[in-house]
Amino acid sequence: MLKTENAERTAASWYTDFLLDEAELLDARRLEEWTSLFADDAVYWLPMDPDQAAPGDGLNIIYDDRLRLLDRVSRLNSGLAFSDEPHSVTSHTLSPVRLLDGQRAQEAAGGRVLLPGEHAVAARCVIGRARQGRVDTFHARIRWILREHGDSLLIVMKRIDLLNARDPLPVLTFLL
Amino acid sequence: MTTARIRPEALVRDDGVRREIYRDPEVFALEMERIFKRTWVFMAHDSELAASGDYLTMRIGAEPVILVRGEDGEVRVLVNRCMHRGAIVCERAAGNAKSFRCQYHGWTYRNDGQLVGVPYPERQAADVRERLGLVALPRVESYRGLIFASFNPGVPSLADYLGPSAIGYIDRFLDQCLGLPLAAHRQAHRISMRANWKLQLENGMDGYHAGFTHRSFFEVMQRRLGTSVRYASGLPTATSRAFRNGHCAIDPETTSRKPLMSRVATLPEAAERLALLRAEVGDDKYEDYLGGLTGAGINVGIYPNLQLIGIHIRRIDPVSVDQTVVSVRPLLVDGAPEQVNWLRLRYHELFYGPAGFGQPDDFEMFERVEAALGDTEDGWFRFERGFGAEQAVDGGDTALGNVSDETPQRGQYRQWAALMTAEG
C-alpha cells in the first residue's frame, strides 16, 4: 500500500491519469474499450437524488450492472438507437481528482463495503454534448470506486450526480 | 382572447390533422383555453397527498395551481397566484404546509385558500379577507385514486366523462398486481422535450411504432434472452380502441404476460431478488407476482393529459407550442413483497426515463416531426390506418380497430375538434 506523502501524490496522479484516459475513450467514442475499464461486478449509476445511498433505494436514471452496461453500449453502436443517430460528440472536462477517505469513501461506495485495494475518488465534471447543431452542457459530481488490478485499475462503481438530476431532463442517450 | 385567425374546424378531418396544430402558438393558446380550462384534467394520484397539508404545484394549461389536502382532509385545487398583485404564492414543487404566504407583500392564505393574513390591514377594506381568498377550482373529483380537476363548473361528472368502457380499462390497469392497491412512488422520471404535447398523446396509444422506433430495445432483449420479447404489434387479435371524449386504449387481448415477464431476468440483481421472491411467496404465487410486477400489458389514455402504461402514470404537461414536460411516475404495490416493488422500479428504469432503452427514441421521433414542420406539400398528417374498418362495440361507447390502426388517434382528434370548435 502507498503510505508516504510522495506516494500519495503518485497515487493521485495514477487515478487522475486513469480517469483522463477514461474520458478520452468516451470522447473518442471508443465505447467497447471503455467498457473494458469496468470490473465484472461494476455498477454504472446515475441517481435522481444526491442523498440516495444505494441504487436500490430509489428510482434511478441509470442503474447498470456490467451486463446492462454492455447492452447500453451495444444499443448505442447498433445504428438503431435513434435518439443518438447521428451520434453525439462529447467533451468531458474533469476537475482535479481527489481521493476520498473514511466516511466519504463509504458514501461513494453506494452501500458496498470497500475492500483492500479499492479506492474512492471524486471529481467535478463538465460534459458538453454536441448533436444536430446544438450543444447541451451538463454539470456533474462524479465519484468512482477504483480497484487495483495488476499495474492498472478497474472501475467498480461510477456514480454521476447531475446538477439538475431532479429537474426535467433532456434525453440522455450518450455516456456521461 | 382574440383568436379570430384560428379556425379549428379547418385543421382536422376524420382521418388527419393539419401540421399547424403542432407549431402555431395561437393554436396552442386556444388549446390551453378550450381544452385545458374546459374539461377534466388529470392532476396526481391520491397517494401523493397522503397527509393534511401535503401539496403539489403544477400547471393546468397556462394556469399555475396548487393541489393540496386541507386540514379537513379534502383535496382542493387553488390557483397559485396572489389575489393582491399576482405573484406565485407557493414556489416549491411539493411539500406540506398549513398556509401559503406571498413573499411580495406578505398576504397569507390558509391551505383551503382562505385569506387569513394581510399586513397593516388598517389601510385595507374591512372585507378583504372574505373577498380575496385564492381562487379554488369549482370541480375536483377522483376515480380510484386518480385525481382530476376542472376550471369548468358545468363539466359533467368525472364518471360520465370517463364512461364505462374507459373505466373498465382503468380498472384492468389498476388491478394489475393480484388486485392489490397501488400507490405512487415518491419519484418520477421527468423528460423535457422540444416538441408539441399532442405528439406524446398520439404516441402513447400507438400500437404501430414499437417494432420500428424501439427495434434496438427488442434486439438487446433478444440477445440477452435468446427469445423474442416483442409484444402485440402486428398481432391480428390485438386491438386498439377509441372511447368517448377522446379516451382510448391499446390492448394485446391476451392473458399471456410471458414476453413482458421474461424481460425481468435481465434486470440488475434479478437472479437473487427473484429467488428471494419465490422463497417468500411459494411456487404457486410466484408467477402471479412476476406477471403483476410487469404491469397490465395495456395502454390506457384519458384525454387530454393522462396515460396509464406499463407500471406508471404518465402526465403530459404542455409548456409552449414546442415544449412539453412528460412525467412518468412508477406505481408501487401496497402489501406486496418487498422484492416486487424493488423489481418494479428496475423494470421501469429498463425502458423509461431520460436514459432508458425505449422512451428516448420516442422523444427523438417527436423532435424529428417538429424539425420537419415546413409548409410545403399538402400540410396534412395522416391517421388513416384502418379508417372506415372500425366496429362500434360496447353499445356504441367504443370504436374497435386492430392494434396497429390509428383508431385511438382519430378518437383523440374528434375530441380535440369538439372542444376547440365550441364557442364561449
Chai-1 contact restraints between the chains, C-beta under 6 A:
chainA,res_idxA,chainB,res_idxB,connection_type,confidence,min_distance_angstrom,max_distance_angstrom,comment,restraint_id
A,M48,B,Q187,contact,1.0,0.0,6.0,A-B,restraint_1
A,G58,B,Q187,contact,1.0,0.0,6.0,A-B,restraint_2
A,L59,B,Q187,contact,1.0,0.0,6.0,A-B,restraint_3
A,L59,B,L345,contact,1.0,0.0,6.0,A-B,restraint_4
A,N60,B,E349,contact,1.0,0.0,6.0,A-B,restraint_5
A,I61,B,G353,contact,1.0,0.0,6.0,A-B,restraint_6
A,I61,B,P354,contact,1.0,0.0,6.0,A-B,restraint_7
A,I61,B,A355,contact,1.0,0.0,6.0,A-B,restraint_8
A,I62,B,A355,contact,1.0,0.0,6.0,A-B,restraint_9
A,Y63,B,P268,contact,1.0,0.0,6.0,A-B,restraint_10
A,Y63,B,E349,contact,1.0,0.0,6.0,A-B,restraint_11
A,D65,B,P268,contact,1.0,0.0,6.0,A-B,restraint_12
A,D71,B,V220,contact,1.0,0.0,6.0,A-B,restraint_13
A,R75,B,S216,contact,1.0,0.0,6.0,A-B,restraint_14
A,R75,B,V220,contact,1.0,0.0,6.0,A-B,restraint_15
A,S78,B,S216,contact,1.0,0.0,6.0,A-B,restraint_16
A,L80,B,R215,contact,1.0,0.0,6.0,A-B,restraint_17
A,L80,B,S216,contact,1.0,0.0,6.0,A-B,restraint_18
A,A81,B,S216,contact,1.0,0.0,6.0,A-B,restraint_19
A,F82,B,D361,contact,1.0,0.0,6.0,A-B,restraint_20
A,F82,B,E364,contact,1.0,0.0,6.0,A-B,restraint_21
A,S83,B,P360,contact,1.0,0.0,6.0,A-B,restraint_22
A,S83,B,D361,contact,1.0,0.0,6.0,A-B,restraint_23
A,S83,B,E364,contact,1.0,0.0,6.0,A-B,restraint_24
A,P168,B,R190,contact,1.0,0.0,6.0,A-B,restraint_25
A,P168,B,S192,contact,1.0,0.0,6.0,A-B,restraint_26
A,P168,B,V325,contact,1.0,0.0,6.0,A-B,restraint_27
A,L169,B,P354,contact,1.0,0.0,6.0,A-B,restraint_28
A,P170,B,S192,contact,1.0,0.0,6.0,A-B,restraint_29
A,V171,B,P354,contact,1.0,0.0,6.0,A-B,restraint_30
A,V171,B,P360,contact,1.0,0.0,6.0,A-B,restraint_31
A,V171,B,F363,contact,1.0,0.0,6.0,A-B,restraint_32
A,L172,B,P354,contact,1.0,0.0,6.0,A-B,restraint_33
A,L172,B,A355,contact,1.0,0.0,6.0,A-B,restraint_34
A,T173,B,P360,contact,1.0,0.0,6.0,A-B,restraint_35
